[in-house]
Amino acid sequence: MAHPKEFENVTAQTKANVYFEGKVVSHTLVFANGEKKTLGLIYPGSYHFGTDKAERMEIVAGDCEVTMDGQTGRQSYGAGTAFEVPSKSGFEIVVAAGICEYICSFLD
């Protein structure tokens, strides 16, 4: 699966979304139709995120392992792969080395 190389005709919010003392950072893009996505970086570590809305996480570069809330097995994802997280749920994401780059799309 190929991820977009660029987005056109968007508004980029300049204030960063900073989590876990700067180990996870993203910026929000707002499209003309009101759709929002975030572009972000995850530095090595283990992080848990809760979701209000359903999300699709596309991995642009790097590698990570993900465990969905309520599950025990980890799934590996690398560049060109994606996973979806249900609304009102959550996931743990682990980056062992390097930087994992992602695009997060909000689905509902």
N, C-alpha and C positions, 0 to 999 in steps of 0.2 A: 504494500500500500504506500503510495507516494503522498507525502504531506505537502501542503502549499509552500512554495518558496517565498512568497510575499503576499500581502493583502493590500488591495487598492481601495481608495475612497473610504478610509476609516479615520476616526478620531482616536488619538492615543492619549490616554490620561497620563500626565507626567508624574504624579505621585505614585511611587512604587507600593506594592503590597509586600510587606516584609514580615516573614515568619521565622520562628526558631532562631532568634538573634542573628538574622541575616543569612542563615544557611539555605533558605528558600526565598526567592525574590521573583515577583512577576509584575507585569504592567498590563493594564486593561485596555483592550481595543473595543471601540463602539462602532458598529456598522451603521450605514444609512437607515436600515430597516429596524434599528434598535437592538439587534443581536449583539451579545457581548462574548468576547473570548479573552483569555489571558495568555500571554507568552511568558514563560518563566524558566528559571534555572534552579536546580536542586544540587547542592553540594553534598559531599559524602556524609552519611549519617542515616538515622532511622527516624521517621516522622509520621505522625498520625493526623489525618485530616477528616473532619466530618463534612457531610454534604447536606445542603438544604435542597438544592435542585440536583437533578441527575446530571452527570458530567461524562464527557468523553475526553480522555487524556491521550493525545497523540505524542509519541516519543520522537523528537526531531533528531537528537544526537545523544550518545551515551547509552548507559544501561541502568536498569533498576529491577527490583523485585517487589511485588505487590501482594499483600494479603488483604482480602476484603473482610470487613467486619462479619463476624459469625462463621468464618472459615478458618481452617488451620493451615492449609497448604499455600505456599508462595508460588507465584507465577512470575517468570522472567520476561521482561520486555526490553527490546533494543530499538535502535533507530528504524523507523518505518513501520512500527507496530503501534497498537492502540488498545486501550481497555476502557470499559464503561463502568460507572459507579451509579447505583440506584439513588434516587432522592431519599433524604432522611436516613442516610446510611453513613458509611465511612470506610477508610482504608488506611493501611500502614504502607508506606513506601520506603524502601531501603536502597540507598546508592552506596555501593561498596568503594568505588574509586572514581576519580574523574568528576565530570559535571554532567548531569542529565538535563537536557533541554526539552521543553514540552510546549504544546499548545493545548489549552483546556477550553473545550466548548461546553456551554451550558445548554442542556437539552430540553428543559421544560420551563 
